[in-house]
Amino acid sequence: MDMSEDAPLQVDEIPSAWRQLRIAFVTETYPPEVNGVATTTAQFVEGLHRRGHDLQLVRPRQDRIDAAGTEPRFHEVLMHGLPIPRYPNLRMGVPSKRALVKLWKLRRPDVVHVATEGPLGWSALQAAQYLKLPVTSDFRTDFRAYSRHYGIGWLSRPIMGYLRKFHNQCACTLVPTELLQRELTGAGFERLRVVPRGVDTRQFSPTRRSAALRQEWGVSDEDLVIGCVGRLAAEKNLGVLVDAWRAVQRVQPRARLVFVGDGPLRPALRAACPDALFAGVRRGLDLAAHYASMDVFAFPSVTETFGNVTIEALASGLPLVAFDHAAAAQLVRHGDNGCLAAVGDAAGFTAALTALASDPGLRQRIAHAARQTAAALGWDDVVSRFETQLAQACGMGPAAERAAPLGAMGSLA
């Protein structure tokens, strides 16, 4: 459905399923855009749809040829959007309260879930409050850390004030780790609930390792490949990885460094690491093959609220080196299923990476434990926890305990 100002409003009469929810899911990023928020949002949307809920996905139009998808119990509503500065391939929504009020008056959802706190998310919150609809939200991006990396650290306090005001108006705010829950509680955030992230262990698996891909990289079975997946941008702390990589080269001269992803820092990284491989953005099974064809995964970022790449690397059976932060802090046991350095300890990060580079036996043992850790992080359980929070926001118990149909008001369209 197109919700541009001049577009006609399309209404479909499809009855709601027994005992299920009508969910309006609002996000300012969604695949095929490539970022952690888009990836996890899609997993939650698709998971809820598979469980029989009636989903209405509200998002900005990504380009001129972007068309709203529709299928039984799933409808997209496309809103106006604008490019995000420094992120030309991403768009943010624009204020749209009036359009959302009109939409939800016609087909009232049981709950509105706001995945992002941008202009579209704020409009969704206001529209839902006007209509007296319950709202849940996600805290997904550490804007305070981002602001420091882009030289606008003075905005950290007002940004935090806005986020606190936004989320404290919601029935609950979902966070991916207990550490973040504690931090935000200390900053005055209320009604925080932990719902972790999951990983598709069939897609991300050691079995995706590709001899042909490694041959393209110019490495043999015996050569060491250290890889990093993510946006090549200042907030990812990639300078620490470059310094650690130089230390690795002194003990493993034939080792290769592979960057998977793209971003504004790519030219500078090419200059700093002229012998590194830049694979660009990869998706799906191609991305899984790139993970599995590495030997060590290095992730120096400390701006994530979770870090999907952490669990994707674990599922791929990769020894991981990361800072004791976000998903790594929650899931990695140093020396067992990965290696951790204290946040800010660049020397510790370098030492851990060098130790893994120098010890094949250690890499093999940690790789096995990493895969075992990921095996317990399937999406089905994660989506179930998410579903429970939505139901509780509506004043209901878990979906399996509901005893009455919710279809009296019609389906979302």
Disulfide bonds with the S-S distance in Angstrom:
none
